[in-house]
Amino acid sequence: MDSMIKFMLLFSRQGKVRLQQWYEAYSEKQKKKTMRELIATILARRPKMCSFLEWKEFKIVYKRYASLYFCCAIEDDDNELIVLELIHRYVELLDKYFGSVCELDIIFNFEKAYYMLDELVVGGEIQETSKKNVVKAIAEQDMLQEEHEAKTLLEEIGLS
């Protein structure tokens, strides 16, 4: 079965990829070529242009928030408005977690950004639409991580 979202990229205005998630198998060579060509295409577009474009066999949905572009590739017959809403939902979650997310938050906390994306999208299909449920899952994961780190620290100093 084909996935709705083929891949998602986050990249800077300078074209640096900050996050990439592929929901279908591509070789590393294909991924690099796809990213290079697609990022160049999007960065060459004027700010007031439509956030949807037809590119190769995909429909591309993208949105710029501050210095980051959020970009998804979908099939021609998929609903681009749903994907635009998904991108917005993801940005809202990042903002809620980081308090007005910026590029550095993604760079230094990329594992959290991937975790949030994995809570929203699984296998290229939208998994969860409730921000409340995703925030709850993230809070639970943070608590487990803190407990693990505290236990490890106590073991290292011989207090467990």
C-alpha angles and dihedrals in degrees: 000000000000119000121235094229114046096189142339126216133188114195140164129246086259090058097252112147110232099174134008129182121182119196095184130048117268129161117250088249091054092047093051093047092046093049093046094049097040095046090049090050094050095043090052091058121097117250095246094052122111117279092229126075138166110237123174107311093336139081108226121212116189141162132187119224114183106308097343132084118209111202134180130184116213137169120274095254097047121106110260093193091061090052092047088053090049090053090049091048090051091051090049090053092049090048092049093049099041098028102243100356120231134184092266091057089058093045096050098034101035092140090061091048090052092046092053091048090049089053090054102038129032121182091347094304125108106256106175129022099176113096088196092058093047093048089050092051091049092049090050091049091049090051092050090049092050091049090050092049092048092049091048091050092050090049091050092055092042099248101120 
